Amino acid sequence: MNERPDERIDLLSAAPADAPAPIAPPPIAERTVAQRGPGLVERVGGRAVIERVVEEFYNRVENDPELRPMFPEDMRAGREKQAMFLEQWMGGEPRYSAQFGHPRLRMRHFPFHIDQRAAGLWLKHMGDAFRAAGVGDQEIAEVFVALGPLAKHMVNATDDVPRTPLGDVRLT
Ligand code: HEM
């Protein structure tokens, strides 16, 4: 019988050869996004540290010849949105949704051709960014057990989806 490949491992194996070893999952059964540990925002160091993570992430995108062309020339608005979203997604104040409506993340990414490799690079940069911002191993594991599948969910390169930008249209 053919074994169905584990999706997360599949995604991580799409990362470039020089990518660091995958971050070990927490010593508990796989948790869903809604089941992340309590107080995660506070435990990573609060808004200031999340903003630092995003700064580190965008600095890596800025220097990535494969991902950079996908992003707009001016990435300031994206940085701000990403920081607001991440804080909300980690259980913090829902400032992203208050301003932009339901995240509808997969739909918002339709304008970009995201393949497995792009998702692997995105995850590698985000992992490096969390480490560079000094976030602890336990918290990183909690974040990435959910962020890995979420990044894979953004992969749309071979899907027949509308590619027109959604902008900041509220979709709810
Ligand atoms: C998997 C590979 C991914 C790629 C290549 C990618 C790429 C992009 C690009 C090019 C933008 C537009 C930036 C801008 O307009 O300034 C964007 C926006 C955004 N991305 Fe991603 N992304 C990926 C995965 C993710 C994941 C996993 C998350 C969730 C943590 C995420 C969260 C966001 C958010 C919140 C925005 C702003 C959306 C908006 O309100 O316009 N992305 N992404």
Boltz pocket constraint, residues with backbone or C-beta under 6 A from the ligand:
constraints:
  - pocket:
      binder: B
      contacts: [[A, 67], [A, 70], [A, 71], [A, 72], [A, 74], [A, 75], [A, 77], [A, 78], [A, 79], [A, 81], [A, 82], [A, 85], [A, 100], [A, 105], [A, 108], [A, 109], [A, 112], [A, 114], [A, 115], [A, 118], [A, 119], [A, 120], [A, 122], [A, 147], [A, 150], [A, 151], [A, 152], [A, 154], [A, 155], [A, 167]]
      max_distance: 6.0
